[in-house]
Every structure is written in structure tokens, then in C-alpha cells.
């Protein structure tokens, strides 16, 4: 497995070694020791989540705050998404930086999103099954986020605006300037 740094501190792209043959494929999707050796981070995942969405769905940009903050390891089991992380950690050298990466069922890449970064994704295929591991339990009262189309970030979601499908909750998220922790 290759683990590559991104423009956000402590945010990494994991590129597994995939062994393919006429039976299918095998890959190690995560190895805690290899991850710690490569990144200096010791992560203990406690919750796994799975979602399925259709083309045009944009989920995010979300995070949890305080003691309920979550680091996530995200991947795509089926289909393709544009996965996005934004560093909102106060005092971070990479505050405001954006990482966008294509995750799909062919490349099997994963993105490690550190605590304090908001995260979201856009479904680029007809359908996508999205899987992620969290190092803290979901706490709805501690969730926050910013608009997916925050102008100061300039994220190209690769979906025309009139074809984006957002939840009511995501449509009501504040701009970065209006975000209150």
C-alpha cells in the first residue's frame, strides 16, 4: 500500500496494492501498523458507515466538533465519487486548503480525513456505494458543516449546479464566514 501526503496536514491518500487474477482480486484495505508507521498517526476506528447514492447527490461538507470530532477513512465500494476534505482546524498551517480526489471501484483509493476537516462527496457515476470508518461515534448535537458551494473554496464538484441533489439539511448549511463553532 502506498500512502501519499496531500496539501492538508495529516490528510492522506491510501493506494492499496491490488492482486488480481482470474478469480477476481484481493487487497488489504487498512493496516493500522502500516498506517501508523507511514503517517505517525495511531487511529482506532470504532464505527463503520455505508451509504448508497445516485448520480448528482452531493453530501457535505460535514464534521463533528470538540471531543466528538471524528477522523475518517473513506472509500468507494461501487461506482465513483469526487471526495473532498477542507481543513477548518483553527491554527492549522493548512487552514482553508481543499483536497479533492476521485475514489472509485477500479482504483480502490481511500482518503484519510483528519479530525477538524469538513468532508463531503459528489456521486459521479449512475450509483455509488460509499463506505467509511470513523474513530469516534456519531454525535448529532456536535455535527456542523459549511455549504458545499462555498465560493471562497472554489470546489469543482464536476456536476452541473442544476443536477446537484442535496438534503434539506445540507441546503441550510452556512457559508464559511457565517460558521459558528
N, C-alpha and C positions, 0 to 999 in steps of 0.2 A: 504494500500500500504506500502510495506517495501522499504526503501531507504538505500542502503548499500554503504559505502565508498569503494574506490578502492585504489590501490597503487599510484595513481596520485591525488595530491591535487585538490579538487573541482570537481573531476570526480566521478560520482555516477551511480550505477545500480539501476534502479527502477523496483520493482517487484510488479505488481498490484495484488490486490485481485480479483479473477475471480469468479463470481457467475454463476454456470452452472445449467441448468435444461433441461427438455425435449424439450424446445423451442429453446435452444442454450445457449448463455452466455451474461453476462453484466460485464463491468469493467469500472472503472474510469481511463482513460489513463493519465491524468495530472490534478493536482490541485495546482494552484500557491501558495496558502497559506500554504498547507501541505508541499510543496517542500521548501518554504522559512523557515518554522518552523524547518524542519529536517536538512537543509543544511546551513542556514544563507545566502542564495543567493536569491535575488529578480530578477526574469527573466521575461522579457516582450517579448514574441515571436511575430514577425512581418511578417514572411514569412514561408509558408509550401511548401515542395517539395516532389515529388513522382517519383520513378524510378522503372523500371522493367528490370530484367536481367536474363540471363540463367546461367546454371552451368558453373563454371570456370571463370566467369567475376570477375576481381579484380578492384575495383575503389579506387583510392587514391595512396598515402596519401596526402590529401589536407587541406588547411586552407586559411584564409584571414588575412591580417596584418593591423596594425595601427588602425585608427578609424573605419575601416571596418571589424575588427575582429568579428567573429561570435561564439557564444555558440550554441550548437545544442542538441536537444533531438531526438534520432534516435530510430526507431523501425521497425519491420518487420510485414507486414500485411498478407503475404502469403509466404510460403517457409521457408528457413533457411539460415542465413549468419553467418560468423565469422566477428564480428565487432571489429575494432582496433582503439585505440587512443594512440598517443605518445606525451608526454609533451615536447614542444620546447620553453617554456617560459623562457627567459633568467633570471637567478637569482632564478628560482624556486627550491625549495628543492627536487622536484621530476623530475627535468630536465632529459630527456632521458629515463624515465620509460615508459613501454608499458603496456596497459591494453587490453586484448582480452576477448571477451565474445560472447557466442552463443546467437543469437537472432532468435526466430522463432515463427511461428503461434500458437504453443502449449504453450510455456512458457510465451509469450507476454511480456518478459522483454524488458526494454529500457535502453539506455545508454545516460547519460548526459555528453557531451564533452565540457569542458570549453574553453573560448577564449584562443588562443595561443597554442592549441594542434592540431596537424595534425590528420586527421581522414580518415579511409578507411574501406572497407569491401570486403569480398570474398563470392561469392554465392556457397553454398554447396549443395543446392537442385537443382532439374531439372530447376526450375524457382523460382524467388523471387520478391516480391513487397516490396520495401523499402520506408519508409516514415520518413521524419524528419522536425522538427520545428527549425527555426533559429531566433536569437534575433537581427539580423541585415540583411539588404538587400544584395543580391549578388552584388559584385563589381568586375567584371572580371579583371580589371587592378591591383587589390590588392591581387589576388589569388597567392599562392605559394604552394610548396609541395616538398616532397622527394620521392625517389624510394620506391616502395612497398617492394622490396627485399634488403633494406639497410642492409649490412652484420653486422654492429655493433649492430643492434637491435635484430637479430635472431628471427624474427617473423615466426612462422609456420602457413602458410596460409591454410593448410590442403587440398591443391590442388597441384598435381604434376606440376612441372615447365612447362613441355611441354603441359599441358592442360589449362594453365592460359591465359585468354583473357584480354588484356589491350588496352585502347585507345592509339592512337598515342601520344597524349599529355602526358599521364602517362608514356609511354615508354621513353619519353625525360626528365623526371624529374631528377634533380641532386641527387647525394649522399648527405648524411648529411654533410660531410666535405666540399662539394662544394656549399652548400646552402648559398645564399647571400640575406639578407633582404633589 
